[in-house]
């Protein structure tokens, strides 16, 4: 799949990124609940938080307090 997507859309679809995309969809199936202030790197970190309430809390705190990816990772 990675090869097909890369051929059709360009780079960024390696196996690792596809795994993160799948985890992202599983963790955040409702796109209206996303925070536009956060980066893909921050969302990759948030995907590792299994508890949904904790994940939402970290997401909101990171957005409201402009936490960097490193700060978010350190708080987990």
mmCIF file of the N, C-alpha and C atoms, coordinates in Angstrom:
data_MODEL
# 
_entry.id   MODEL 
# 
loop_
_atom_site.group_PDB 
_atom_site.id 
_atom_site.type_symbol 
_atom_site.label_atom_id 
_atom_site.label_alt_id 
_atom_site.label_comp_id 
_atom_site.label_asym_id 
_atom_site.label_entity_id 
_atom_site.label_seq_id 
_atom_site.pdbx_PDB_ins_code 
_atom_site.Cartn_x 
_atom_site.Cartn_y 
_atom_site.Cartn_z 
_atom_site.occupancy 
_atom_site.B_iso_or_equiv 
_atom_site.pdbx_formal_charge 
_atom_site.auth_seq_id 
_atom_site.auth_comp_id 
_atom_site.auth_asym_id 
_atom_site.auth_atom_id 
_atom_site.pdbx_PDB_model_num 
ATOM 1   N N  . UNK A 1 1  ? 0.826   -1.186 0.000  1.00 0.00 ? 1  UNK A N  1 
ATOM 2   C CA . UNK A 1 1  ? 0.000   0.000  0.000  1.00 0.00 ? 1  UNK A CA 1 
ATOM 3   C C  . UNK A 1 1  ? 0.875   1.257  0.000  1.00 0.00 ? 1  UNK A C  1 
ATOM 4   N N  . UNK A 1 2  ? 1.940   1.214  0.797  1.00 0.00 ? 2  UNK A N  1 
ATOM 5   C CA . UNK A 1 2  ? 2.834   2.370  0.877  1.00 0.00 ? 2  UNK A CA 1 
ATOM 6   C C  . UNK A 1 2  ? 3.397   2.723  -0.497 1.00 0.00 ? 2  UNK A C  1 
ATOM 7   N N  . UNK A 1 3  ? 3.791   1.713  -1.239 1.00 0.00 ? 3  UNK A N  1 
ATOM 8   C CA . UNK A 1 3  ? 4.356   1.954  -2.571 1.00 0.00 ? 3  UNK A CA 1 
ATOM 9   C C  . UNK A 1 3  ? 3.318   2.555  -3.515 1.00 0.00 ? 3  UNK A C  1 
ATOM 10  N N  . UNK A 1 4  ? 2.097   2.049  -3.470 1.00 0.00 ? 4  UNK A N  1 
ATOM 11  C CA . UNK A 1 4  ? 1.038   2.556  -4.341 1.00 0.00 ? 4  UNK A CA 1 
ATOM 12  C C  . UNK A 1 4  ? 0.714   4.014  -4.017 1.00 0.00 ? 4  UNK A C  1 
ATOM 13  N N  . UNK A 1 5  ? 0.576   4.331  -2.738 1.00 0.00 ? 5  UNK A N  1 
ATOM 14  C CA . UNK A 1 5  ? 0.258   5.703  -2.344 1.00 0.00 ? 5  UNK A CA 1 
ATOM 15  C C  . UNK A 1 5  ? 1.383   6.661  -2.689 1.00 0.00 ? 5  UNK A C  1 
ATOM 16  N N  . UNK A 1 6  ? 2.612   6.218  -2.486 1.00 0.00 ? 6  UNK A N  1 
ATOM 17  C CA . UNK A 1 6  ? 3.758   7.059  -2.825 1.00 0.00 ? 6  UNK A CA 1 
ATOM 18  C C  . UNK A 1 6  ? 3.805   7.318  -4.327 1.00 0.00 ? 6  UNK A C  1 
ATOM 19  N N  . UNK A 1 7  ? 3.540   6.301  -5.113 1.00 0.00 ? 7  UNK A N  1 
ATOM 20  C CA . UNK A 1 7  ? 3.537   6.477  -6.571 1.00 0.00 ? 7  UNK A CA 1 
ATOM 21  C C  . UNK A 1 7  ? 2.435   7.446  -7.001 1.00 0.00 ? 7  UNK A C  1 
ATOM 22  N N  . UNK A 1 8  ? 1.288   7.382  -6.340 1.00 0.00 ? 8  UNK A N  1 
ATOM 23  C CA . UNK A 1 8  ? 0.165   8.221  -6.745 1.00 0.00 ? 8  UNK A CA 1 
ATOM 24  C C  . UNK A 1 8  ? 0.221   9.632  -6.162 1.00 0.00 ? 8  UNK A C  1 
ATOM 25  N N  . UNK A 1 9  ? 0.659   9.761  -4.904 1.00 0.00 ? 9  UNK A N  1 
ATOM 26  C CA . UNK A 1 9  ? 0.580   11.059 -4.220 1.00 0.00 ? 9  UNK A CA 1 
ATOM 27  C C  . UNK A 1 9  ? 1.930   11.658 -3.824 1.00 0.00 ? 9  UNK A C  1 
ATOM 28  N N  . UNK A 1 10 ? 3.011   10.926 -3.968 1.00 0.00 ? 10 UNK A N  1 
ATOM 29  C CA . UNK A 1 10 ? 4.324   11.443 -3.579 1.00 0.00 ? 10 UNK A CA 1 
ATOM 30  C C  . UNK A 1 10 ? 4.748   10.943 -2.211 1.00 0.00 ? 10 UNK A C  1 
ATOM 31  N N  . UNK A 1 11 ? 5.830   11.510 -1.707 1.00 0.00 ? 11 UNK A N  1 
ATOM 32  C CA . UNK A 1 11 ? 6.404   11.005 -0.460 1.00 0.00 ? 11 UNK A CA 1 
ATOM 33  C C  . UNK A 1 11 ? 5.500   11.296 0.749  1.00 0.00 ? 11 UNK A C  1 
ATOM 34  N N  . UNK A 1 12 ? 5.808   10.626 1.853  1.00 0.00 ? 12 UNK A N  1 
ATOM 35  C CA . UNK A 1 12 ? 5.054   10.810 3.090  1.00 0.00 ? 12 UNK A CA 1 
ATOM 36  C C  . UNK A 1 12 ? 4.149   9.638  3.419  1.00 0.00 ? 12 UNK A C  1 
ATOM 37  N N  . UNK A 1 13 ? 4.171   8.603  2.581  1.00 0.00 ? 13 UNK A N  1 
ATOM 38  C CA . UNK A 1 13 ? 3.294   7.459  2.793  1.00 0.00 ? 13 UNK A CA 1 
ATOM 39  C C  . UNK A 1 13 ? 4.077   6.173  3.042  1.00 0.00 ? 13 UNK A C  1 
ATOM 40  N N  . UNK A 1 14 ? 5.201   6.285  3.776  1.00 0.00 ? 14 UNK A N  1 
ATOM 41  C CA . UNK A 1 14 ? 5.944   5.069  4.089  1.00 0.00 ? 14 UNK A CA 1 
ATOM 42  C C  . UNK A 1 14 ? 5.178   4.261  5.152  1.00 0.00 ? 14 UNK A C  1 
ATOM 43  N N  . UNK A 1 15 ? 5.629   3.060  5.416  1.00 0.00 ? 15 UNK A N  1 
ATOM 44  C CA . UNK A 1 15 ? 4.916   2.163  6.328  1.00 0.00 ? 15 UNK A CA 1 
ATOM 45  C C  . UNK A 1 15 ? 4.750   2.772  7.720  1.00 0.00 ? 15 UNK A C  1 
ATOM 46  N N  . UNK A 1 16 ? 5.767   3.432  8.190  1.00 0.00 ? 16 UNK A N  1 
ATOM 47  C CA . UNK A 1 16 ? 5.705   4.049  9.513  1.00 0.00 ? 16 UNK A CA 1 
ATOM 48  C C  . UNK A 1 16 ? 4.612   5.117  9.576  1.00 0.00 ? 16 UNK A C  1 
ATOM 49  N N  . UNK A 1 17 ? 4.581   5.999  8.586  1.00 0.00 ? 17 UNK A N  1 
ATOM 50  C CA . UNK A 1 17 ? 3.558   7.044  8.560  1.00 0.00 ? 17 UNK A CA 1 
ATOM 51  C C  . UNK A 1 17 ? 2.159   6.465  8.406  1.00 0.00 ? 17 UNK A C  1 
ATOM 52  N N  . UNK A 1 18 ? 2.026   5.406  7.623  1.00 0.00 ? 18 UNK A N  1 
ATOM 53  C CA . UNK A 1 18 ? 0.713   4.777  7.469  1.00 0.00 ? 18 UNK A CA 1 
ATOM 54  C C  . UNK A 1 18 ? 0.226   4.194  8.794  1.00 0.00 ? 18 UNK A C  1 
ATOM 55  N N  . UNK A 1 19 ? 1.138   3.632  9.582  1.00 0.00 ? 19 UNK A N  1 
ATOM 56  C CA . UNK A 1 19 ? 0.759   3.131  10.911 1.00 0.00 ? 19 UNK A CA 1 
ATOM 57  C C  . UNK A 1 19 ? 0.272   4.276  11.787 1.00 0.00 ? 19 UNK A C  1 
ATOM 58  N N  . UNK A 1 20 ? 0.992   5.401  11.760 1.00 0.00 ? 20 UNK A N  1 
ATOM 59  C CA . UNK A 1 20 ? 0.573   6.554  12.557 1.00 0.00 ? 20 UNK A CA 1 
ATOM 60  C C  . UNK A 1 20 ? -0.758  7.119  12.070 1.00 0.00 ? 20 UNK A C  1 
ATOM 61  N N  . UNK A 1 21 ? -0.984  7.104  10.770 1.00 0.00 ? 21 UNK A N  1 
ATOM 62  C CA . UNK A 1 21 ? -2.261  7.587  10.235 1.00 0.00 ? 21 UNK A CA 1 
ATOM 63  C C  . UNK A 1 21 ? -3.413  6.718  10.730 1.00 0.00 ? 21 UNK A C  1 
ATOM 64  N N  . UNK A 1 22 ? -3.179  5.422  10.770 1.00 0.00 ? 22 UNK A N  1 
ATOM 65  C CA . UNK A 1 22 ? -4.207  4.497  11.263 1.00 0.00 ? 22 UNK A CA 1 
ATOM 66  C C  . UNK A 1 22 ? -4.466  4.736  12.750 1.00 0.00 ? 22 UNK A C  1 
ATOM 67  N N  . UNK A 1 23 ? -3.392  4.855  13.541 1.00 0.00 ? 23 UNK A N  1 
ATOM 68  C CA . UNK A 1 23 ? -3.543  5.143  14.971 1.00 0.00 ? 23 UNK A CA 1 
ATOM 69  C C  . UNK A 1 23 ? -4.268  6.465  15.192 1.00 0.00 ? 23 UNK A C  1 
ATOM 70  N N  . UNK A 1 24 ? -3.939  7.447  14.363 1.00 0.00 ? 24 UNK A N  1 
ATOM 71  C CA . UNK A 1 24 ? -4.583  8.756  14.469 1.00 0.00 ? 24 UNK A CA 1 
ATOM 72  C C  . UNK A 1 24 ? -6.087  8.630  14.261 1.00 0.00 ? 24 UNK A C  1 
ATOM 73  N N  . UNK A 1 25 ? -6.485  7.910  13.219 1.00 0.00 ? 25 UNK A N  1 
ATOM 74  C CA . UNK A 1 25 ? -7.909  7.746  12.948 1.00 0.00 ? 25 UNK A CA 1 
ATOM 75  C C  . UNK A 1 25 ? -8.605  7.002  14.082 1.00 0.00 ? 25 UNK A C  1 
ATOM 76  N N  . UNK A 1 26 ? -7.936  5.995  14.639 1.00 0.00 ? 26 UNK A N  1 
ATOM 77  C CA . UNK A 1 26 ? -8.534  5.247  15.735 1.00 0.00 ? 26 UNK A CA 1 
ATOM 78  C C  . UNK A 1 26 ? -8.680  6.112  16.985 1.00 0.00 ? 26 UNK A C  1 
ATOM 79  N N  . UNK A 1 27 ? -7.708  6.971  17.242 1.00 0.00 ? 27 UNK A N  1 
ATOM 80  C CA . UNK A 1 27 ? -7.741  7.815  18.439 1.00 0.00 ? 27 UNK A CA 1 
ATOM 81  C C  . UNK A 1 27 ? -8.649  9.033  18.272 1.00 0.00 ? 27 UNK A C  1 
ATOM 82  N N  . UNK A 1 28 ? -8.765  9.533  17.046 1.00 0.00 ? 28 UNK A N  1 
ATOM 83  C CA . UNK A 1 28 ? -9.534  10.754 16.775 1.00 0.00 ? 28 UNK A CA 1 
ATOM 84  C C  . UNK A 1 28 ? -10.483 10.555 15.589 1.00 0.00 ? 28 UNK A C  1 
ATOM 85  N N  . UNK A 1 29 ? -11.505 9.703  15.741 1.00 0.00 ? 29 UNK A N  1 
ATOM 86  C CA . UNK A 1 29 ? -12.395 9.431  14.611 1.00 0.00 ? 29 UNK A CA 1 
ATOM 87  C C  . UNK A 1 29 ? -13.306 10.604 14.250 1.00 0.00 ? 29 UNK A C  1 
ATOM 88  N N  . UNK A 1 30 ? -13.494 11.526 15.174 1.00 0.00 ? 30 UNK A N  1 
ATOM 89  C CA . UNK A 1 30 ? -14.354 12.685 14.910 1.00 0.00 ? 30 UNK A CA 1 
ATOM 90  C C  . UNK A 1 30 ? -13.456 13.888 14.660 1.00 0.00 ? 30 UNK A C  1 
ATOM 91  N N  . UNK A 1 31 ? -13.331 14.279 13.393 1.00 0.00 ? 31 UNK A N  1 
ATOM 92  C CA . UNK A 1 31 ? -12.372 15.335 13.052 1.00 0.00 ? 31 UNK A CA 1 
ATOM 93  C C  . UNK A 1 31 ? -12.768 16.696 13.611 1.00 0.00 ? 31 UNK A C  1 
ATOM 94  N N  . UNK A 1 32 ? -14.034 16.914 13.931 1.00 0.00 ? 32 UNK A N  1 
ATOM 95  C CA . UNK A 1 32 ? -14.453 18.193 14.512 1.00 0.00 ? 32 UNK A CA 1 
ATOM 96  C C  . UNK A 1 32 ? -13.880 18.404 15.906 1.00 0.00 ? 32 UNK A C  1 
ATOM 97  N N  . UNK A 1 33 ? -13.431 17.333 16.546 1.00 0.00 ? 33 UNK A N  1 
ATOM 98  C CA . UNK A 1 33 ? -12.892 17.432 17.901 1.00 0.00 ? 33 UNK A CA 1 
ATOM 99  C C  . UNK A 1 33 ? -11.405 17.775 17.917 1.00 0.00 ? 33 UNK A C  1 
ATOM 100 N N  . UNK A 1 34 ? -10.792 17.894 16.750 1.00 0.00 ? 34 UNK A N  1 
ATOM 101 C CA . UNK A 1 34 ? -9.358  18.171 16.675 1.00 0.00 ? 34 UNK A CA 1 
ATOM 102 C C  . UNK A 1 34 ? -9.054  19.627 16.987 1.00 0.00 ? 34 UNK A C  1 
ATOM 103 N N  . UNK A 1 35 ? -7.849  19.861 17.464 1.00 0.00 ? 35 UNK A N  1 
ATOM 104 C CA . UNK A 1 35 ? -7.374  21.211 17.737 1.00 0.00 ? 35 UNK A CA 1 
ATOM 105 C C  . UNK A 1 35 ? -6.420  21.613 16.627 1.00 0.00 ? 35 UNK A C  1 
ATOM 106 N N  . UNK A 1 36 ? -6.739  22.670 15.924 1.00 0.00 ? 36 UNK A N  1 
ATOM 107 C CA . UNK A 1 36 ? -5.929  23.113 14.790 1.00 0.00 ? 36 UNK A CA 1 
ATOM 108 C C  . UNK A 1 36 ? -4.582  23.689 15.222 1.00 0.00 ? 36 UNK A C  1 
ATOM 109 N N  . UNK A 1 37 ? -4.449  24.001 16.500 1.00 0.00 ? 37 UNK A N  1 
ATOM 110 C CA . UNK A 1 37 ? -3.194  24.565 17.002 1.00 0.00 ? 37 UNK A CA 1 
ATOM 111 C C  . UNK A 1 37 ? -2.093  23.513 17.114 1.00 0.00 ? 37 UNK A C  1 
ATOM 112 N N  . UNK A 1 38 ? -2.459  22.243 17.075 1.00 0.00 ? 38 UNK A N  1 
ATOM 113 C CA . UNK A 1 38 ? -1.480  21.180 17.290 1.00 0.00 ? 38 UNK A CA 1 
ATOM 114 C C  . UNK A 1 38 ? -0.907  20.673 15.971 1.00 0.00 ? 38 UNK A C  1 
ATOM 115 N N  . UNK A 1 39 ? 0.311   20.204 16.045 1.00 0.00 ? 39 UNK A N  1 
ATOM 116 C CA . UNK A 1 39 ? 1.009   19.688 14.863 1.00 0.00 ? 39 UNK A CA 1 
ATOM 117 C C  . UNK A 1 39 ? 0.822   18.184 14.740 1.00 0.00 ? 39 UNK A C  1 
ATOM 118 N N  . UNK A 1 40 ? 1.220   17.655 13.593 1.00 0.00 ? 40 UNK A N  1 
ATOM 119 C CA . UNK A 1 40 ? 1.168   16.210 13.371 1.00 0.00 ? 40 UNK A CA 1 
ATOM 120 C C  . UNK A 1 40 ? 2.030   15.494 14.404 1.00 0.00 ? 40 UNK A C  1 
ATOM 121 N N  . UNK A 1 41 ? 3.185   16.054 14.748 1.00 0.00 ? 41 UNK A N  1 
ATOM 122 C CA . UNK A 1 41 ? 4.063   15.443 15.743 1.00 0.00 ? 41 UNK A CA 1 
ATOM 123 C C  . UNK A 1 41 ? 3.361   15.366 17.094 1.00 0.00 ? 41 UNK A C  1 
ATOM 124 N N  . UNK A 1 42 ? 2.660   16.413 17.473 1.00 0.00 ? 42 UNK A N  1 
ATOM 125 C CA . UNK A 1 42 ? 1.934   16.389 18.744 1.00 0.00 ? 42 UNK A CA 1 
ATOM 126 C C  . UNK A 1 42 ? 0.817   15.347 18.713 1.00 0.00 ? 42 UNK A C  1 
ATOM 127 N N  . UNK A 1 43 ? 0.121   15.233 17.608 1.00 0.00 ? 43 UNK A N  1 
ATOM 128 C CA . UNK A 1 43 ? -0.924  14.220 17.504 1.00 0.00 ? 43 UNK A CA 1 
ATOM 129 C C  . UNK A 1 43 ? -0.348  12.811 17.527 1.00 0.00 ? 43 UNK A C  1 
ATOM 130 N N  . UNK A 1 44 ? 0.830   12.617 16.966 1.00 0.00 ? 44 UNK A N  1 
ATOM 131 C CA . UNK A 1 44 ? 1.479   11.298 17.042 1.00 0.00 ? 44 UNK A CA 1 
ATOM 132 C C  . UNK A 1 44 ? 1.751   10.932 18.489 1.00 0.00 ? 44 UNK A C  1 
ATOM 133 N N  . UNK A 1 45 ? 2.165   11.902 19.295 1.00 0.00 ? 45 UNK A N  1 
ATOM 134 C CA . UNK A 1 45 ? 2.410   11.664 20.722 1.00 0.00 ? 45 UNK A CA 1 
ATOM 135 C C  . UNK A 1 45 ? 1.089   11.352 21.420 1.00 0.00 ? 45 UNK A C  1 
ATOM 136 N N  . UNK A 1 46 ? 0.064   12.117 21.123 1.00 0.00 ? 46 UNK A N  1 
ATOM 137 C CA . UNK A 1 46 ? -1.239  11.915 21.751 1.00 0.00 ? 46 UNK A CA 1 
ATOM 138 C C  . UNK A 1 46 ? -1.852  10.558 21.405 1.00 0.00 ? 46 UNK A C  1 
ATOM 139 N N  . UNK A 1 47 ? -1.556  10.034 20.237 1.00 0.00 ? 47 UNK A N  1 
ATOM 140 C CA . UNK A 1 47 ? -2.087  8.727  19.843 1.00 0.00 ? 47 UNK A CA 1 
ATOM 141 C C  . UNK A 1 47 ? -1.619  7.620  20.783 1.00 0.00 ? 47 UNK A C  1 
ATOM 142 N N  . UNK A 1 48 ? -0.509  7.824  21.439 1.00 0.00 ? 48 UNK A N  1 
ATOM 143 C CA . UNK A 1 48 ? 0.030   6.813  22.351 1.00 0.00 ? 48 UNK A CA 1 
ATOM 144 C C  . UNK A 1 48 ? -0.693  6.794  23.700 1.00 0.00 ? 48 UNK A C  1 
ATOM 145 N N  . UNK A 1 49 ? -1.476  7.831  23.993 1.00 0.00 ? 49 UNK A N  1 
ATOM 146 C CA . UNK A 1 49 ? -2.212  7.890  25.257 1.00 0.00 ? 49 UNK A CA 1 
ATOM 147 C C  . UNK A 1 49 ? -3.474  7.048  25.094 1.00 0.00 ? 49 UNK A C  1 
ATOM 148 N N  . UNK A 1 50 ? -3.553  5.948  25.806 1.00 0.00 ? 50 UNK A N  1 
ATOM 149 C CA . UNK A 1 50 ? -4.652  5.001  25.614 1.00 0.00 ? 50 UNK A CA 1 
ATOM 150 C C  . UNK A 1 50 ? -5.972  5.476  26.214 1.00 0.00 ? 50 UNK A C  1 
ATOM 151 N N  . UNK A 1 51 ? -5.916  6.130  27.352 1.00 0.00 ? 51 UNK A N  1 
ATOM 152 C CA . UNK A 1 51 ? -7.142  6.591  28.009 1.00 0.00 ? 51 UNK A CA 1 
ATOM 153 C C  . UNK A 1 51 ? -7.701  7.806  27.270 1.00 0.00 ? 51 UNK A C  1 
ATOM 154 N N  . UNK A 1 52 ? -8.932  7.698  26.796 1.00 0.00 ? 52 UNK A N  1 
ATOM 155 C CA . UNK A 1 52 ? -9.525  8.759  25.971 1.00 0.00 ? 52 UNK A CA 1 
ATOM 156 C C  . UNK A 1 52 ? -9.656  10.081 26.731 1.00 0.00 ? 52 UNK A C  1 
ATOM 157 N N  . UNK A 1 53 ? -10.078 10.028 27.994 1.00 0.00 ? 53 UNK A N  1 
ATOM 158 C CA . UNK A 1 53 ? -10.212 11.259 28.777 1.00 0.00 ? 53 UNK A CA 1 
ATOM 159 C C  . UNK A 1 53 ? -8.856  11.926 28.988 1.00 0.00 ? 53 UNK A C  1 
ATOM 160 N N  . UNK A 1 54 ? -7.849  11.136 29.285 1.00 0.00 ? 54 UNK A N  1 
ATOM 161 C CA . UNK A 1 54 ? -6.496  11.685 29.464 1.00 0.00 ? 54 UNK A CA 1 
ATOM 162 C C  . UNK A 1 54 ? -5.988  12.277 28.158 1.00 0.00 ? 54 UNK A C  1 
ATOM 163 N N  . UNK A 1 55 ? -6.249  11.590 27.045 1.00 0.00 ? 55 UNK A N  1 
ATOM 164 C CA . UNK A 1 55 ? -5.816  12.092 25.737 1.00 0.00 ? 55 UNK A CA 1 
ATOM 165 C C  . UNK A 1 55 ? -6.453  13.447 25.431 1.00 0.00 ? 55 UNK A C  1 
ATOM 166 N N  . UNK A 1 56 ? -7.748  13.576 25.704 1.00 0.00 ? 56 UNK A N  1 
ATOM 167 C CA . UNK A 1 56 ? -8.444  14.854 25.484 1.00 0.00 ? 56 UNK A CA 1 
ATOM 168 C C  . UNK A 1 56 ? -7.863  15.941 26.379 1.00 0.00 ? 56 UNK A C  1 
ATOM 169 N N  . UNK A 1 57 ? -7.570  15.588 27.633 1.00 0.00 ? 57 UNK A N  1 
ATOM 170 C CA . UNK A 1 57 ? -7.005  16.575 28.561 1.00 0.00 ? 57 UNK A CA 1 
ATOM 171 C C  . UNK A 1 57 ? -5.664  17.066 28.047 1.00 0.00 ? 57 UNK A C  1 
ATOM 172 N N  . UNK A 1 58 ? -4.775  16.135 27.675 1.00 0.00 ? 58 UNK A N  1 
ATOM 173 C CA . UNK A 1 58 ? -3.460  16.517 27.157 1.00 0.00 ? 58 UNK A CA 1 
ATOM 174 C C  . UNK A 1 58 ? -3.590  17.342 25.878 1.00 0.00 ? 58 UNK A C  1 
ATOM 175 N N  . UNK A 1 59 ? -4.526  16.970 25.019 1.00 0.00 ? 59 UNK A N  1 
ATOM 176 C CA . UNK A 1 59 ? -4.736  17.698 23.772 1.00 0.00 ? 59 UNK A CA 1 
ATOM 177 C C  . UNK A 1 59 ? -5.131  19.146 24.061 1.00 0.00 ? 59 UNK A C  1 
ATOM 178 N N  . UNK A 1 60 ? -6.077  19.332 24.958 1.00 0.00 ? 60 UNK A N  1 
ATOM 179 C CA . UNK A 1 60 ? -6.532  20.681 25.281 1.00 0.00 ? 60 UNK A CA 1 
ATOM 180 C C  . UNK A 1 60 ? -5.467  21.494 26.007 1.00 0.00 ? 60 UNK A C  1 
ATOM 181 N N  . UNK A 1 61 ? -4.769  20.867 26.936 1.00 0.00 ? 61 UNK A N  1 
ATOM 182 C CA . UNK A 1 61 ? -3.698  21.569 27.651 1.00 0.00 ? 61 UNK A CA 1 
ATOM 183 C C  . UNK A 1 61 ? -2.582  21.986 26.693 1.00 0.00 ? 61 UNK A C  1 
ATOM 184 N N  . UNK A 1 62 ? -2.216  21.093 25.795 1.00 0.00 ? 62 UNK A N  1 
ATOM 185 C CA . UNK A 1 62 ? -1.155  21.404 24.829 1.00 0.00 ? 62 UNK A CA 1 
ATOM 186 C C  . UNK A 1 62 ? -1.553  22.575 23.945 1.00 0.00 ? 62 UNK A C  1 
ATOM 187 N N  . UNK A 1 63 ? -2.807  22.606 23.524 1.00 0.00 ? 63 UNK A N  1 
ATOM 188 C CA . UNK A 1 63 ? -3.272  23.696 22.659 1.00 0.00 ? 63 UNK A CA 1 
ATOM 189 C C  . UNK A 1 63 ? -3.382  25.003 23.430 1.00 0.00 ? 63 UNK A C  1 
ATOM 190 N N  . UNK A 1 64 ? -3.975  24.972 24.604 1.00 0.00 ? 64 UNK A N  1 
ATOM 191 C CA . UNK A 1 64 ? -4.199  26.194 25.378 1.00 0.00 ? 64 UNK A CA 1 
ATOM 192 C C  . UNK A 1 64 ? -2.902  26.801 25.911 1.00 0.00 ? 64 UNK A C  1 
ATOM 193 N N  . UNK A 1 65 ? -1.953  25.945 26.253 1.00 0.00 ? 65 UNK A N  1 
ATOM 194 C CA . UNK A 1 65 ? -0.706  26.431 26.859 1.00 0.00 ? 65 UNK A CA 1 
ATOM 195 C C  . UNK A 1 65 ? 0.467   26.428 25.891 1.00 0.00 ? 65 UNK A C  1 
ATOM 196 N N  . UNK A 1 66 ? 0.173   26.215 24.621 1.00 0.00 ? 66 UNK A N  1 
ATOM 197 C CA . UNK A 1 66 ? 1.175   26.171 23.546 1.00 0.00 ? 66 UNK A CA 1 
ATOM 198 C C  . UNK A 1 66 ? 2.385   25.309 23.907 1.00 0.00 ? 66 UNK A C  1 
ATOM 199 N N  . UNK A 1 67 ? 2.093   24.094 24.382 1.00 0.00 ? 67 UNK A N  1 
ATOM 200 C CA . UNK A 1 67 ? 3.165   23.151 24.697 1.00 0.00 ? 67 UNK A CA 1 
ATOM 201 C C  . UNK A 1 67 ? 3.849   22.724 23.412 1.00 0.00 ? 67 UNK A C  1 
ATOM 202 N N  . UNK A 1 68 ? 5.149   22.614 23.456 1.00 0.00 ? 68 UNK A N  1 
ATOM 203 C CA . UNK A 1 68 ? 5.901   22.062 22.336 1.00 0.00 ? 68 UNK A CA 1 
ATOM 204 C C  . UNK A 1 68 ? 5.719   20.545 22.326 1.00 0.00 ? 68 UNK A C  1 
ATOM 205 N N  . UNK A 1 69 ? 6.161   19.909 21.272 1.00 0.00 ? 69 UNK A N  1 
ATOM 206 C CA . UNK A 1 69 ? 6.092   18.453 21.219 1.00 0.00 ? 69 UNK A CA 1 
ATOM 207 C C  . UNK A 1 69 ? 6.921   17.835 22.337 1.00 0.00 ? 69 UNK A C  1 
ATOM 208 N N  . UNK A 1 70 ? 8.057   18.418 22.622 1.00 0.00 ? 70 UNK A N  1 
ATOM 209 C CA . UNK A 1 70 ? 8.912   17.908 23.705 1.00 0.00 ? 70 UNK A CA 1 
ATOM 210 C C  . UNK A 1 70 ? 8.237   18.037 25.063 1.00 0.00 ? 70 UNK A C  1 
ATOM 211 N N  . UNK A 1 71 ? 7.585   19.157 25.288 1.00 0.00 ? 71 UNK A N  1 
ATOM 212 C CA . UNK A 1 71 ? 6.874   19.359 26.565 1.00 0.00 ? 71 UNK A CA 1 
ATOM 213 C C  . UNK A 1 71 ? 5.727   18.369 26.699 1.00 0.00 ? 71 UNK A C  1 
ATOM 214 N N  . UNK A 1 72 ? 5.028   18.142 25.619 1.00 0.00 ? 72 UNK A N  1 
ATOM 215 C CA . UNK A 1 72 ? 3.922   17.185 25.634 1.00 0.00 ? 72 UNK A CA 1 
ATOM 216 C C  . UNK A 1 72 ? 4.431   15.782 25.886 1.00 0.00 ? 72 UNK A C  1 
ATOM 217 N N  . UNK A 1 73 ? 5.508   15.429 25.240 1.00 0.00 ? 73 UNK A N  1 
ATOM 218 C CA . UNK A 1 73 ? 6.085   14.097 25.429 1.00 0.00 ? 73 UNK A CA 1 
ATOM 219 C C  . UNK A 1 73 ? 6.596   13.900 26.856 1.00 0.00 ? 73 UNK A C  1 
ATOM 220 N N  . UNK A 1 74 ? 7.162   14.929 27.430 1.00 0.00 ? 74 UNK A N  1 
ATOM 221 C CA . UNK A 1 74 ? 7.683   14.846 28.790 1.00 0.00 ? 74 UNK A CA 1 
ATOM 222 C C  . UNK A 1 74 ? 6.566   14.731 29.822 1.00 0.00 ? 74 UNK A C  1 
ATOM 223 N N  . UNK A 1 75 ? 5.393   15.265 29.503 1.00 0.00 ? 75 UNK A N  1 
ATOM 224 C CA . UNK A 1 75 ? 4.303   15.237 30.461 1.00 0.00 ? 75 UNK A CA 1 
ATOM 225 C C  . UNK A 1 75 ? 3.579   13.901 30.466 1.00 0.00 ? 75 UNK A C  1 
ATOM 226 N N  . UNK A 1 76 ? 3.807   13.091 29.446 1.00 0.00 ? 76 UNK A N  1 
ATOM 227 C CA . UNK A 1 76 ? 3.128   11.791 29.342 1.00 0.00 ? 76 UNK A CA 1 
ATOM 228 C C  . UNK A 1 76 ? 3.708   10.784 30.265 1.00 0.00 ? 76 UNK A C  1 
# 
